[in-house]
Each structure stands twice: as C-alpha cells, then as structure tokens.
C-alpha cells in the first residue's frame, strides 16, 4: 500500500495467464489484466494507474508504440517493460521511452517489491547523487567541453556490478535531470526549443549496446549548440543581461532604441558592443533568434504562417517568408506541416 494506505493500481499488459506473483501481492496491489496493446491503451485512458507492466511483444498495438503514447500523453507515471527472454536492444528503446525497469518473467515477488518501493520513495540517495552530477554538468554548458563533462560525470554514476539495463537506466535518469536543470537555469529556452525535442528517441541503432548513453550524449551536444547560438559567450555581464532581456522579450517586438534606453546606453553603443563582443551585428542576432522562435511557433503552437511575420515584428510577409527559406532551407508551410498534430495553444 502507499503512504495513504490504499492499494497501488497496476495494469498488467502481458499476453499470458495471470502469474502467481499477483496473488502473493494482493494485499498491496489492485491489478487489472489485459492481453494486447490496444486494450492496455484504452484502459490507461479510462482510469488512473500507478504502474503499468508492458509485455515486450504485444499484439494490437506493439509495445514501443504503446510506450510512446504513455509517455507523450502522460497516461501513467511508472512503466515497467517485461519479457520471457532477454532483448536488451528493445529494452534500451523502452528506457528511452520512459521505462523505469526491465523484468524478465517469471517475475519474482522481491523484484516487484523493489519496483513498488521505488515508486513510493520520492527521494533516494541515488537520485540525490544524480541531481548533484546534473548540477555540475549544467555549469559547463555554453562551453566546448559540455558534452565531454556530461559523459565523464555520467560514467562516475555507474556501478561496475550493474548490467546493461541498469547502466542505461542511470544514464537516462542523469540525462533527464540535466535537461530539467538546464530549462530551469535558462527559463527563456522554452520559447525557442520545446523540451519534447530531447525526450523522444530519433534514430536507433538496434545493435548498439550503449544506445541510451550515445543518445544522451548526442542530445546534450545538440542542446549545448542551441544555447551557444541563442546565448553566445562574450564574457561581459552587461551584454549577458541585454541578451537575456532580448531572449525573454522576443514576442514583445521591442525596438533597438528601447533596448538601448533600458540599459542606459546609446543606440550606436549597443550596435558597437554587439559587433565587438559577439562578432555579429545587432540586426543579425535578432534575425537569428526570430528565425528560431518562428520554427518553434510553427512546430509546436497554433500560430499560422499568415500571422507569423507580424507576430515577430516583420511588416512585409513576403520578405519574412524569403528570409525564413534562406535561413532554414524550408518554407514556412513545410515547417507548419511538420508540426501538424504537435500544437499547444498559447
């Protein structure tokens, strides 16, 4: 039972007869059984569960598709992948889709008890270590060594006795905590880059035993590149303040003269500082961040192409369309279509 004395609600999506372990844990768990992926998905949309066990090989809707839906739609906070025979490639793909454990069947009562304890325990010594390592990793972002430092810190969290799955889970937890802390440290980042871009696996190498580690390191490198593009390192505190203000105010269409007045400098001084300290003009920098903001709005919101130019301060819609194509290699319509189904009202 949980801290409130209620039974944990568990959905078991396994294509086999009910295992004895569930009867052994009947005082702690209220289990619902289904035998295919579609039934599991329907059950998850109809009621709340604390935990779902997903068979690696499901009919109706395959296990990885189900895991992606659970993660994207936030249908259950804890997911365990299970199979009768080891398949570490699929297990690692499951980990990248939010799985918290991988259990071979027949499942032992002690293994389920461990999973239950992890669900009920909000804070653990291990999570504290991961949090500290992530905090260290964040301090090295916007630098050339960000990915290397992340990799070194991640390796320091591994236990030599852990198997492939356990190490992959630790890499995933460290990665996700680092991403959370990055978005907390740079609050304006959500205006340009949706966190979902770093949640879902993009391309998978089935025979890669370190699939999760390689994914995490690559994505950390990509995020560091985005930060450097938006927030270049200049070593000047005043300029850092100016840049952060511009990033936070992207939707307000503030003019250069207004920015200069806000920071008690002249318009020409602001232009000179951008050129000398960032190596680009003020106009070029604003174009850079507006293009990235446009890509975000088209892919993740309900803003339409016809409204985009005006929203970003461009009076000439055709000019902005040509500028976007020149900078991205895609038309506004192509980006809008790529984001279909991912819209979030703002």
C-alpha positions, 0 to 999 in steps of 0.5 A, spaced: 500 500 500 502 507 499 503 512 504 495 513 504 494 506 505 490 504 499 492 499 494 497 501 488 493 500 481 497 496 476 495 494 469 498 488 467 499 488 459 502 481 458 499 476 453 499 470 458 495 467 464 495 471 470 502 469 474 502 467 481 506 473 483 499 477 483 496 473 488 502 473 493 501 481 492 494 482 493 494 485 499 498 491 496 496 491 489 489 492 485 491 489 478 487 489 472 489 484 466 489 485 459 492 481 453 494 486 447 496 493 446 490 496 444 486 494 450 492 496 455 491 503 451 484 504 452 484 502 459 490 507 461 485 512 458 479 510 462 482 510 469 488 512 473 494 507 474 500 507 478 504 502 474 503 499 468 507 492 466 508 492 458 509 485 455 515 486 450 511 483 444 504 485 444 499 484 439 494 490 437 498 495 438 506 493 439 509 495 445 514 501 443 508 504 440 504 503 446 510 506 450 510 512 446 503 514 447 504 513 455 509 517 455 507 523 450 500 523 453 502 522 460 497 516 461 501 513 467 507 515 471 511 508 472 512 503 466 515 497 467 517 493 460 517 485 461 519 479 457 520 471 457 527 472 454 532 477 454 532 483 448 536 488 451 536 492 444 528 493 445 529 494 452 534 500 451 528 503 446 523 502 452 528 506 457 528 511 452 521 511 452 520 512 459 521 505 462 523 505 469 525 497 469 526 491 465 523 484 468 524 478 465 518 473 467 517 469 471 517 475 475 519 474 482 515 477 488 522 481 491 523 484 484 516 487 484 517 489 491 523 493 489 519 496 483 513 498 488 518 501 493 521 505 488 515 508 486 513 510 493 520 513 495 520 520 492 527 521 494 533 516 494 540 517 495 541 515 488 537 520 485 540 525 490 547 523 487 544 524 480 541 531 481 548 533 484 552 530 477 546 534 473 548 540 477 555 540 475 554 538 468 549 544 467 555 549 469 559 547 463 554 548 458 555 554 453 562 551 453 566 546 448 567 541 453 559 540 455 558 534 452 565 531 454 563 533 462 556 530 461 559 523 459 565 523 464 560 525 470 555 520 467 560 514 467 562 516 475 554 514 476 555 507 474 556 501 478 561 496 475 556 490 478 550 493 474 548 490 467 546 493 461 539 495 463 541 498 469 547 502 466 542 505 461 537 506 466 542 511 470 544 514 464 537 516 462 535 518 469 542 523 469 540 525 462 533 527 464 535 531 470 540 535 466 535 537 461 530 539 467 536 543 470 538 546 464 530 549 462 530 551 469 537 555 469 535 558 462 527 559 463 527 563 456 529 556 452 522 554 452 520 559 447 525 557 442 526 549 443 520 545 446 523 540 451 519 534 447 525 535 442 530 531 447 525 526 450 523 522 444 528 517 441 530 519 433 534 514 430 536 507 433 541 503 432 538 496 434 545 493 435 548 498 439 549 496 446 550 503 449 544 506 445 541 510 451 548 513 453 550 515 445 543 518 445 544 522 451 550 524 449 548 526 442 542 530 445 546 534 450 551 536 444 545 538 440 542 542 446 549 545 448 549 548 440 542 551 441 544 555 447 551 557 444 547 560 438 541 563 442 546 565 448 553 566 445 559 567 450 562 574 450 564 574 457 561 581 459 555 581 464 552 587 461 551 584 454 549 577 458 543 581 461 541 585 454 541 578 451 537 575 456 532 581 456 532 580 448 531 572 449 525 573 454 522 579 450 522 576 443 514 576 442 514 583 445 517 586 438 521 591 442 525 596 438 533 597 438 532 604 441 528 601 447 533 596 448 538 601 448 534 606 453 533 600 458 540 599 459 542 606 459 546 606 453 546 609 446 543 606 440 550 606 436 553 603 443 549 597 443 550 596 435 558 597 437 558 592 443 554 587 439 559 587 433 565 587 438 563 582 443 559 577 439 562 578 432 555 579 429 551 585 428 545 587 432 540 586 426 543 579 425 542 576 432 535 578 432 534 575 425 537 569 428 533 568 434 526 570 430 528 565 425 528 560 431 522 562 435 518 562 428 520 554 427 518 553 434 511 557 433 510 553 427 512 546 430 509 546 436 503 552 437 497 554 433 500 560 430 499 560 422 504 562 417 499 568 415 500 571 422 507 569 423 511 575 420 507 580 424 507 576 430 515 577 430 515 584 428 516 583 420 511 588 416 512 585 409 510 577 409 513 576 403 520 578 405 519 574 412 517 568 408 524 569 403 528 570 409 525 564 413 527 559 406 534 562 406 535 561 413 532 554 414 532 551 407 524 550 408 518 554 407 514 556 412 508 551 410 513 545 410 515 547 417 507 548 419 506 541 416 511 538 420 508 540 426 501 538 424 498 534 430 504 537 435 500 544 437 499 547 444 495 553 444 498 559 447 
